[in-house]
Amino acid sequence: MASAKLRTEQLSHLADQLKMDFKPVDDWKLSNLLEDFKLFRSGGAHKITNMLVKKNDMETLDFRIFDFAYTVSTGKSSTTIRQTVLYVHSTSLALPQFWMKPENIFHKLGIWLGLQRDINFVEFPEFSRQYFLKSKDEEYTRATMSDLVLHFFTVEKNWYLEGIGYMMLFYKQGVLLDAPEIKELHWKGMKIYDMLLAEPI
């Protein structure tokens, strides 16, 4: 893994390539705005660094990619999780509060026992097999997850996606991406944003 200084230099250079601004630290206190997201309710000692930022002229679209670290304590020891996160704030979004993550055996067991509910799509069985989708507003979430979105995540595996109103997060849990991977994350994030704007098919 690259040193913290080298990573900051690499991502600053990447920001130039992507025509984005770069902030090595979270001067805007973005983490305070994201407290309602499940990711930001994980652990403690939350820290955002190496932030790439792009806003449109009217500031109705705020697109950011950053490193996020948090600490999980387990008894006498603690572990720091580091990962790359893509964040979008747009007045054109109108998302229900939802959380999507890769489905595992514990989700399947919880569903079977009736302890939790997974939103599935008959027309996209592979998506439903791969992902656990949770929301208090199932009807609104179904309308939001268009065929375009469902097809995308049928092909793309192991992602997390969260939405609340004007905001969305897109990431892989516990994965700190390198510069070439962040370029791909940037492209995929913009694609998802565009698809979430589209009318359901």
PATOR-939524 format. One record per residue (C-alpha): x, y, z. Coordinates in steps of 0.25 Angstrom, whole numbers, always signed. Layout:
% PATOR-939524
<rec><east>X</east><north>Y</north><up>Z</up></rec>
...
END
This chain:
% PATOR-939524
<rec><east>+0</east><north>+0</north><up>+0</up></rec>
<rec><east>+5</east><north>+14</north><up>-4</up></rec>
<rec><east>+9</east><north>+23</north><up>+8</up></rec>
<rec><east>-1</east><north>+34</north><up>+12</up></rec>
<rec><east>+7</east><north>+45</north><up>+6</up></rec>
<rec><east>+9</east><north>+37</north><up>-8</up></rec>
<rec><east>-6</east><north>+34</north><up>-8</up></rec>
<rec><east>-9</east><north>+49</north><up>-6</up></rec>
<rec><east>+0</east><north>+52</north><up>-18</up></rec>
<rec><east>-5</east><north>+41</north><up>-27</up></rec>
<rec><east>-20</east><north>+46</north><up>-24</up></rec>
<rec><east>-16</east><north>+60</north><up>-26</up></rec>
<rec><east>-11</east><north>+57</north><up>-40</up></rec>
<rec><east>-23</east><north>+49</north><up>-43</up></rec>
<rec><east>-32</east><north>+60</north><up>-39</up></rec>
<rec><east>-25</east><north>+69</north><up>-50</up></rec>
<rec><east>-27</east><north>+58</north><up>-60</up></rec>
<rec><east>-42</east><north>+57</north><up>-57</up></rec>
<rec><east>-43</east><north>+72</north><up>-57</up></rec>
<rec><east>-47</east><north>+72</north><up>-42</up></rec>
<rec><east>-43</east><north>+80</north><up>-30</up></rec>
<rec><east>-35</east><north>+73</north><up>-19</up></rec>
<rec><east>-35</east><north>+75</north><up>-4</up></rec>
<rec><east>-26</east><north>+67</north><up>+4</up></rec>
<rec><east>-35</east><north>+68</north><up>+17</up></rec>
<rec><east>-50</east><north>+70</north><up>+19</up></rec>
<rec><east>-50</east><north>+85</north><up>+21</up></rec>
<rec><east>-65</east><north>+85</north><up>+18</up></rec>
<rec><east>-68</east><north>+75</north><up>+29</up></rec>
<rec><east>-75</east><north>+66</north><up>+19</up></rec>
<rec><east>-76</east><north>+55</north><up>+29</up></rec>
<rec><east>-86</east><north>+63</north><up>+37</up></rec>
<rec><east>-96</east><north>+63</north><up>+26</up></rec>
<rec><east>-95</east><north>+48</north><up>+24</up></rec>
<rec><east>-99</east><north>+43</north><up>+37</up></rec>
<rec><east>-112</east><north>+37</north><up>+33</up></rec>
<rec><east>-105</east><north>+28</north><up>+23</up></rec>
<rec><east>-102</east><north>+14</north><up>+28</up></rec>
<rec><east>-88</east><north>+14</north><up>+25</up></rec>
<rec><east>-86</east><north>+27</north><up>+33</up></rec>
<rec><east>-92</east><north>+20</north><up>+45</up></rec>
<rec><east>-81</east><north>+9</north><up>+45</up></rec>
<rec><east>-71</east><north>+10</north><up>+56</up></rec>
<rec><east>-65</east><north>+23</north><up>+61</up></rec>
<rec><east>-53</east><north>+33</north><up>+58</up></rec>
<rec><east>-59</east><north>+36</north><up>+44</up></rec>
<rec><east>-49</east><north>+43</north><up>+35</up></rec>
<rec><east>-50</east><north>+47</north><up>+21</up></rec>
<rec><east>-37</east><north>+51</north><up>+13</up></rec>
<rec><east>-32</east><north>+52</north><up>-1</up></rec>
<rec><east>-45</east><north>+58</north><up>-7</up></rec>
<rec><east>-47</east><north>+60</north><up>-22</up></rec>
<rec><east>-59</east><north>+70</north><up>-24</up></rec>
<rec><east>-66</east><north>+74</north><up>-37</up></rec>
<rec><east>-78</east><north>+84</north><up>-36</up></rec>
<rec><east>-86</east><north>+89</north><up>-48</up></rec>
<rec><east>-87</east><north>+104</north><up>-50</up></rec>
<rec><east>-101</east><north>+105</north><up>-43</up></rec>
<rec><east>-96</east><north>+97</north><up>-32</up></rec>
<rec><east>-108</east><north>+88</north><up>-33</up></rec>
<rec><east>-99</east><north>+76</north><up>-35</up></rec>
<rec><east>-88</east><north>+72</north><up>-25</up></rec>
<rec><east>-80</east><north>+60</north><up>-29</up></rec>
<rec><east>-68</east><north>+55</north><up>-20</up></rec>
<rec><east>-59</east><north>+43</north><up>-18</up></rec>
<rec><east>-51</east><north>+42</north><up>-5</up></rec>
<rec><east>-44</east><north>+33</north><up>+5</up></rec>
<rec><east>-52</east><north>+29</north><up>+17</up></rec>
<rec><east>-47</east><north>+23</north><up>+30</up></rec>
<rec><east>-54</east><north>+18</north><up>+42</up></rec>
<rec><east>-50</east><north>+10</north><up>+54</up></rec>
<rec><east>-57</east><north>-2</north><up>+59</up></rec>
<rec><east>-54</east><north>-7</north><up>+74</up></rec>
<rec><east>-55</east><north>-21</north><up>+78</up></rec>
<rec><east>-53</east><north>-23</north><up>+92</up></rec>
<rec><east>-38</east><north>-20</north><up>+95</up></rec>
<rec><east>-34</east><north>-18</north><up>+81</up></rec>
<rec><east>-38</east><north>-8</north><up>+69</up></rec>
<rec><east>-38</east><north>-9</north><up>+54</up></rec>
<rec><east>-38</east><north>+3</north><up>+45</up></rec>
<rec><east>-45</east><north>+1</north><up>+32</up></rec>
<rec><east>-41</east><north>+9</north><up>+20</up></rec>
<rec><east>-49</east><north>+10</north><up>+7</up></rec>
<rec><east>-52</east><north>+19</north><up>-5</up></rec>
<rec><east>-66</east><north>+25</north><up>-6</up></rec>
<rec><east>-73</east><north>+32</north><up>-17</up></rec>
<rec><east>-83</east><north>+43</north><up>-13</up></rec>
<rec><east>-93</east><north>+51</north><up>-21</up></rec>
<rec><east>-102</east><north>+62</north><up>-17</up></rec>
<rec><east>-112</east><north>+67</north><up>-27</up></rec>
<rec><east>-125</east><north>+74</north><up>-27</up></rec>
<rec><east>-129</east><north>+66</north><up>-39</up></rec>
<rec><east>-129</east><north>+53</north><up>-30</up></rec>
<rec><east>-142</east><north>+49</north><up>-22</up></rec>
<rec><east>-138</east><north>+36</north><up>-15</up></rec>
<rec><east>-145</east><north>+28</north><up>-5</up></rec>
<rec><east>-136</east><north>+24</north><up>+7</up></rec>
<rec><east>-130</east><north>+11</north><up>+3</up></rec>
<rec><east>-118</east><north>+2</north><up>+5</up></rec>
<rec><east>-113</east><north>-8</north><up>-4</up></rec>
<rec><east>-102</east><north>-18</north><up>-2</up></rec>
<rec><east>-97</east><north>-32</north><up>-6</up></rec>
<rec><east>-106</east><north>-43</north><up>-1</up></rec>
<rec><east>-100</east><north>-53</north><up>+8</up></rec>
<rec><east>-104</east><north>-65</north><up>+16</up></rec>
<rec><east>-108</east><north>-57</north><up>+28</up></rec>
<rec><east>-118</east><north>-49</north><up>+20</up></rec>
<rec><east>-124</east><north>-61</north><up>+14</up></rec>
<rec><east>-125</east><north>-67</north><up>+28</up></rec>
<rec><east>-131</east><north>-55</north><up>+33</up></rec>
<rec><east>-141</east><north>-54</north><up>+22</up></rec>
<rec><east>-145</east><north>-69</north><up>+24</up></rec>
<rec><east>-147</east><north>-66</north><up>+39</up></rec>
<rec><east>-156</east><north>-54</north><up>+35</up></rec>
<rec><east>-146</east><north>-45</north><up>+43</up></rec>
<rec><east>-144</east><north>-36</north><up>+31</up></rec>
<rec><east>-149</east><north>-33</north><up>+17</up></rec>
<rec><east>-142</east><north>-33</north><up>+4</up></rec>
<rec><east>-148</east><north>-25</north><up>-8</up></rec>
<rec><east>-147</east><north>-35</north><up>-20</up></rec>
<rec><east>-150</east><north>-33</north><up>-34</up></rec>
<rec><east>-156</east><north>-45</north><up>-42</up></rec>
<rec><east>-151</east><north>-40</north><up>-55</up></rec>
<rec><east>-137</east><north>-39</north><up>-50</up></rec>
<rec><east>-135</east><north>-52</north><up>-42</up></rec>
<rec><east>-120</east><north>-51</north><up>-43</up></rec>
<rec><east>-120</east><north>-37</north><up>-37</up></rec>
<rec><east>-129</east><north>-42</north><up>-26</up></rec>
<rec><east>-120</east><north>-54</north><up>-23</up></rec>
<rec><east>-107</east><north>-45</north><up>-23</up></rec>
<rec><east>-112</east><north>-33</north><up>-15</up></rec>
<rec><east>-120</east><north>-30</north><up>-2</up></rec>
<rec><east>-128</east><north>-17</north><up>-4</up></rec>
<rec><east>-135</east><north>-11</north><up>+8</up></rec>
<rec><east>-144</east><north>+1</north><up>+10</up></rec>
<rec><east>-156</east><north>+6</north><up>+18</up></rec>
<rec><east>-163</east><north>+10</north><up>+5</up></rec>
<rec><east>-163</east><north>-2</north><up>-4</up></rec>
<rec><east>-172</east><north>+4</north><up>-14</up></rec>
<rec><east>-164</east><north>+16</north><up>-16</up></rec>
<rec><east>-151</east><north>+8</north><up>-16</up></rec>
<rec><east>-157</east><north>-1</north><up>-27</up></rec>
<rec><east>-160</east><north>+11</north><up>-36</up></rec>
<rec><east>-146</east><north>+16</north><up>-34</up></rec>
<rec><east>-139</east><north>+4</north><up>-37</up></rec>
<rec><east>-141</east><north>+4</north><up>-52</up></rec>
<rec><east>-138</east><north>-7</north><up>-62</up></rec>
<rec><east>-126</east><north>+0</north><up>-65</up></rec>
<rec><east>-121</east><north>+0</north><up>-51</up></rec>
<rec><east>-125</east><north>-14</north><up>-49</up></rec>
<rec><east>-117</east><north>-19</north><up>-61</up></rec>
<rec><east>-105</east><north>-11</north><up>-57</up></rec>
<rec><east>-104</east><north>-17</north><up>-44</up></rec>
<rec><east>-107</east><north>-31</north><up>-50</up></rec>
<rec><east>-94</east><north>-30</north><up>-57</up></rec>
<rec><east>-86</east><north>-22</north><up>-46</up></rec>
<rec><east>-84</east><north>-30</north><up>-34</up></rec>
<rec><east>-81</east><north>-27</north><up>-19</up></rec>
<rec><east>-85</east><north>-12</north><up>-19</up></rec>
<rec><east>-92</east><north>-4</north><up>-8</up></rec>
<rec><east>-102</east><north>+7</north><up>-12</up></rec>
<rec><east>-109</east><north>+16</north><up>-2</up></rec>
<rec><east>-119</east><north>+27</north><up>-5</up></rec>
<rec><east>-126</east><north>+38</north><up>+3</up></rec>
<rec><east>-133</east><north>+49</north><up>-4</up></rec>
<rec><east>-123</east><north>+57</north><up>-12</up></rec>
<rec><east>-111</east><north>+49</north><up>-8</up></rec>
<rec><east>-105</east><north>+35</north><up>-12</up></rec>
<rec><east>-93</east><north>+27</north><up>-8</up></rec>
<rec><east>-86</east><north>+17</north><up>-16</up></rec>
<rec><east>-75</east><north>+8</north><up>-11</up></rec>
<rec><east>-69</east><north>-5</north><up>-8</up></rec>
<rec><east>-68</east><north>-9</north><up>+6</up></rec>
<rec><east>-54</east><north>-8</north><up>+12</up></rec>
<rec><east>-47</east><north>-6</north><up>-2</up></rec>
<rec><east>-37</east><north>+6</north><up>-4</up></rec>
<rec><east>-36</east><north>+7</north><up>-19</up></rec>
<rec><east>-24</east><north>+12</north><up>-26</up></rec>
<rec><east>-24</east><north>+23</north><up>-36</up></rec>
<rec><east>-27</east><north>+14</north><up>-49</up></rec>
<rec><east>-39</east><north>+8</north><up>-41</up></rec>
<rec><east>-44</east><north>+22</north><up>-36</up></rec>
<rec><east>-45</east><north>+26</north><up>-51</up></rec>
<rec><east>-54</east><north>+14</north><up>-53</up></rec>
<rec><east>-62</east><north>+17</north><up>-41</up></rec>
<rec><east>-64</east><north>+31</north><up>-46</up></rec>
<rec><east>-69</east><north>+26</north><up>-59</up></rec>
<rec><east>-78</east><north>+16</north><up>-52</up></rec>
<rec><east>-83</east><north>+26</north><up>-42</up></rec>
<rec><east>-87</east><north>+36</north><up>-53</up></rec>
<rec><east>-94</east><north>+25</north><up>-60</up></rec>
<rec><east>-102</east><north>+21</north><up>-48</up></rec>
<rec><east>-106</east><north>+35</north><up>-46</up></rec>
<rec><east>-111</east><north>+37</north><up>-60</up></rec>
<rec><east>-119</east><north>+24</north><up>-59</up></rec>
<rec><east>-125</east><north>+28</north><up>-46</up></rec>
<rec><east>-130</east><north>+41</north><up>-53</up></rec>
<rec><east>-137</east><north>+33</north><up>-64</up></rec>
<rec><east>-151</east><north>+29</north><up>-64</up></rec>
<rec><east>-154</east><north>+15</north><up>-60</up></rec>
<rec><east>-156</east><north>+6</north><up>-72</up></rec>
END
